[in-house]
């Protein structure tokens, strides 16, 4: 009976530590679905309009060098 009591007290002493470690390890795993659930309020930048000013500038600079 003495061995059973010693084993149970040892288990009861380790139980809070084990629970704390499991909670610390499980917190990031449980936080990921909560972060993915709130995707309705996303602020996005407007799409850039493609303007060919760079190409025209490049061609005009190349023509200037040929002179």
PAZAPA-4460 file (N, C-alpha, C; in steps of 0.05 Angstrom, whole numbers, plus 32768, in hexadecimal, padded with zeros to 4 digits):
% residues 67
    n_x    n_y    n_z   ca_x   ca_y   ca_z    c_x    c_y    c_z   seq   type   mol
   8011   7FE8   8000   8000   8000   8000   8011   8019   8000     1      X     A
   8029   8017   800C   803A   802E   800D   8045   8035   7FF2     2      X     A
   804A   8021   7FE1   8054   8026   7FC6   803F   8035   7FB5     3      X     A
   8026   802C   7FB8   8010   8038   7FA9   800D   8056   7FB1     4      X     A
   800F   805C   7FCA   800D   8077   7FD4   8024   8088   7FCA     5      X     A
   803C   807D   7FCA   8053   808C   7FC0   8051   8091   7FA2     6      X     A
   8047   807E   7F93   8044   8081   7F76   802F   8096   7F70     7      X     A
   8019   8095   7F7E   8003   80A9   7F79   800C   80C5   7F81     8      X     A
   801B   80C8   7F96   8025   80E3   7F9E   8039   80ED   7F89     9      X     A
   8049   80DB   7F7E   805C   80E4   7F6A   804E   80EC   7F50    10      X     A
   8039   80DD   7F49   8029   80E4   7F32   801A   80FF   7F36    11      X     A
   800F   8103   7F4D   8001   811B   7F53   8014   8134   7F54    12      X     A
   802D   812F   7F5B   8040   8145   7F5B   8048   814C   7F3E    13      X     A
   804A   8139   7F2C   8052   813E   7F11   803B   8147   7EFF    14      X     A
   8023   8142   7F08   800B   8149   7EF7   8009   8167   7EF0    15      X     A
   800D   8179   7F03   800B   8196   7EFB   8021   819E   7EE8    16      X     A
   8039   8193   7EEB   804E   819A   7ED8   8048   818F   7EBC    17      X     A
   803E   8177   7EBB   8038   816B   7EA1   8021   817A   7E94    18      X     A
   800E   8183   7EA4   7FF7   8192   7E98   8001   81AD   7E8D    19      X     A
   8013   81BA   7E9C   801E   81D4   7E93   802E   81D0   7E79    20      X     A
   803E   81BC   7E78   804E   81B7   7E5F   803C   81B1   7E48    21      X     A
   8028   81A1   7E4C   8015   819B   7E36   8006   81B3   7E2D    22      X     A
   7FFE   81C5   7E3F   7FF0   81DD   7E38   8002   81F0   7E27    23      X     A
   801C   81F1   7E2F   802F   8202   7E20   8034   81F7   7E04    24      X     A
   8035   81DD   7E02   8039   81D1   7DE8   8020   81D3   7DD6    25      X     A
   8009   81D2   7DE2   7FF0   81D2   7DD3   7FE6   81ED   7DCB    26      X     A
   7FEF   8202   7DD9   7FE6   821D   7DD4   7FEA   8226   7DB7    27      X     A
   8001   8223   7DAB   8004   822C   7D8F   7FF3   821C   7D7C    28      X     A
   7FF0   8202   7D81   7FE0   81F1   7D70   7FC3   81F9   7D71    29      X     A
   7FB9   8201   7D88   7F9D   8209   7D8B   7F99   8225   7D81    30      X     A
   7FAD   8236   7D80   7FAA   8252   7D78   7FA9   8254   7D59    31      X     A
   7FB3   8241   7D4A   7FB3   8243   7D2D   7F97   8243   7D22    32      X     A
   7F85   8231   7D29   7F6A   8233   7D1E   7F5B   824D   7D25    33      X     A
   7F61   8258   7D3D   7F54   8271   7D45   7F5E   8288   7D33    34      X     A
   7F77   8288   7D2B   7F81   829D   7D1A   7F77   829A   7CFE    35      X     A
   7F73   8282   7CF4   7F69   827E   7CD9   7F4B   8283   7CD7    36      X     A
   7F3D   8282   7CED   7F20   8286   7CEC   7F18   82A2   7CE6    37      X     A
   7F29   82B6   7CEC   7F22   82D2   7CE9   7F2F   82DD   7CD0    38      X     A
   7F26   82D3   7CB8   7F31   82DD   7C9F   7F1D   82F0   7C91    39      X     A
   7F08   82F7   7C9D   7EF4   8309   7C90   7EFC   8326   7C8F    40      X     A
   7F0D   832F   7CA1   7F15   834B   7CA2   7F31   834E   7C99    41      X     A
   7F35   834C   7C7F   7F50   834F   7C74   7F52   8368   7C64    42      X     A
   7F66   8378   7C69   7F6A   8391   7C5A   7F7F   838B   7C45    43      X     A
   7F78   838F   7C2C   7F8B   838A   7C17   7F90   83A4   7C08    44      X     A
   7FA8   83A6   7BFD   7FAF   83BD   7BEE   7FA3   83BC   7BD2    45      X     A
   7F9C   83D2   7BC6   7F91   83D1   7BAB   7FA6   83C7   7B97    46      X     A
   7F9D   83BB   7B82   7FAF   83B0   7B6E   7FBD   83C6   7B5F    47      X     A
   7FD6   83C3   7B5A   7FE5   83D8   7B4B   7FDE   83D6   7B2D    48      X     A
   7FD9   83ED   7B21   7FD3   83ED   7B05   7FED   83EC   7AF6    49      X     A
   7FEE   83DA   7AE2   8006   83D7   7AD3   8009   83ED   7ABF    50      X     A
   801D   83FD   7AC2   8022   8413   7AB0   803E   840E   7AA3    51      X     A
   8040   8413   7A8A   8059   840D   7A7C   806C   8425   7A7B    52      X     A
   806C   8435   7A90   807D   844C   7A90   809B   8443   7A91    53      X     A
   80A0   842E   7A9F   80BC   8424   7AA1   80C7   841C   7A86    54      X     A
   80B6   840E   7A76   80BF   8405   7A5C   80C4   841D   7A4A    55      X     A
   80B2   8431   7A4A   80B6   8448   7A39   80CF   8457   7A42    56      X     A
   80D4   845A   7A5C   80EC   8467   7A65   8105   8458   7A5D    57      X     A
   8104   843E   7A5E   811B   842E   7A56   8121   8432   7A38    58      X     A
   810C   8432   7A27   8110   8435   7A0B   811B   8451   7A05    59      X     A
   8110   8465   7A12   8119   8480   7A0D   8136   8485   7A16    60      X     A
   813E   8478   7A2C   815A   847A   7A35   816D   846C   7A21    61      X     A
   8164   8456   7A16   8175   8447   7A03   8178   8458   79E9    62      X     A
   8163   8466   79E2   8165   8476   79CA   8178   848E   79CE    63      X     A
   8178   8498   79E7   8189   84AE   79ED   81A7   84A7   79EC    64      X     A
   81AD   848E   79F2   81C9   8485   79F1   81D2   8480   79D5    65      X     A
   81C0   847A   79C3   81C8   8474   79A7   81D0   848E   7999    66      X     A
   81C8   84A5   79A2   81CE   84BE   7995   81EA   84C5   799A    67      X     A
***
